[in-house]
Amino acid sequence: TERALHDMMNNTLDSKDEVSQLEDKLKKPEFIDSIEESQWTEQQRVEVLKYEEKKEALMKAKEIRTKLLTTRLKSLKNDVSDICKSFDGKLQQLYDTRLAVMKDIYVHELMLIHL
């Protein structure tokens, strides 16, 4: 099963990207919803600040990941477009070759009929 995971899945089940790791670590303090902000202790305020910093870092990481994936998608679309153009060019060459061969065959057949 490990070989299949490695060969087919490229170890995706074992490894997480940076965004997933940050999401796992980010936990909202429980007291935020139950206690009013004016009644928070200094320690609770520090926890909220840390939570907000982590949340901000997560948002930045998501934004960076989104930009990277968008860039990669554009690159892959361009690659596919280039491959399609190359394929169409080769197909056109083969079609032209086929037409030339068919023309030669018909010319030879006509010459045989006249003999």
C-alpha positions in Angstrom: 0.0 0.0 0.0 2.9 2.4 0.7 4.2 1.9 -2.9 0.8 2.6 -4.3 0.5 5.7 -2.2 3.9 6.8 -3.3 3.5 6.0 -7.0 -0.1 7.0 -7.5 -0.8 9.7 -4.9 2.8 11.1 -4.6 2.5 10.9 -0.7 -0.3 13.5 -0.6 -2.0 11.8 2.3 1.1 12.1 4.5 2.0 15.7 3.7 0.0 18.9 4.1 0.8 22.3 2.7 1.5 25.3 4.7 -2.1 26.6 4.7 -3.5 23.3 5.9 -1.0 23.3 8.8 -1.9 26.8 9.8 -5.6 26.0 9.7 -5.0 23.0 12.0 -3.1 25.2 14.5 -5.6 28.0 14.4 -8.2 27.6 17.2 -10.5 30.3 18.3 -10.4 30.9 22.0 -13.6 29.6 23.6 -14.2 32.7 25.8 -14.6 35.0 22.8 -18.2 34.1 22.2 -19.2 33.6 25.9 -17.6 36.7 27.6 -18.0 40.3 26.6 -14.8 42.1 25.4 -15.0 44.6 28.3 -14.8 41.7 30.8 -11.7 40.0 29.3 -8.6 39.6 31.5 -5.2 40.7 30.3 -4.2 37.1 29.5 -7.4 36.7 27.5 -6.6 39.8 25.5 -3.1 38.5 24.8 -4.7 35.2 23.6 -7.0 37.1 21.3 -4.1 39.1 19.9 -2.2 35.9 19.2 -5.3 34.4 17.6 -5.8 37.5 15.4 -2.1 37.4 14.3 -2.4 33.7 13.4 -5.6 34.4 11.6 -4.0 37.2 9.6 -1.0 34.9 8.8 -3.4 32.3 7.6 -5.2 34.8 5.4 -1.9 35.9 3.9 -0.8 32.3 3.3 -4.1 31.5 1.6 -3.8 34.6 -0.6 -0.2 33.7 -1.6 -1.3 30.1 -2.3 -4.2 31.3 -4.4 -1.9 33.5 -6.4 0.6 30.7 -6.9 -2.2 28.3 -8.0 -3.7 30.9 -10.4 -0.3 31.5 -11.9 0.3 27.8 -12.3 -3.2 27.4 -13.9 -2.4 30.1 -16.4 0.9 28.5 -17.2 -0.8 25.1 -17.7 -3.5 26.6 -19.9 -0.8 28.2 -22.0 1.0 24.9 -22.2 -2.2 23.1 -23.3 -2.8 25.8 -25.9 0.7 25.4 -27.3 0.3 21.6 -27.4 -3.0 21.9 -29.2 -1.5 24.3 -31.7 1.4 21.9 -32.3 -0.9 19.0 -32.7 -3.1 20.9 -35.2 0.0 21.9 -37.2 1.2 18.3 -37.3 -2.3 17.1 -38.2 -2.4 19.6 -41.0 0.9 18.5 -42.4 -0.3 14.9 -42.3 -3.5 15.8 -44.1 -1.5 17.7 -46.7 0.8 14.7 -47.2 -2.3 12.4 -47.5 -3.8 14.7 -50.2 -0.5 14.7 -52.1 -0.3 10.9 -52.0 -3.9 10.5 -53.0 -3.4 12.9 -55.9 -0.3 10.9 -57.0 -2.3 7.6 -56.8 -5.2 9.0 -58.8 -2.7 10.3 -61.5 -1.1 6.9 -61.7 -4.5 5.2 -61.9 -5.5 7.5 -64.7 -2.2 6.8 -66.5 -2.9 3.0 -66.2 -6.4 3.4 -67.6 -5.0 5.3 -70.6 -2.5 2.5 -71.3 
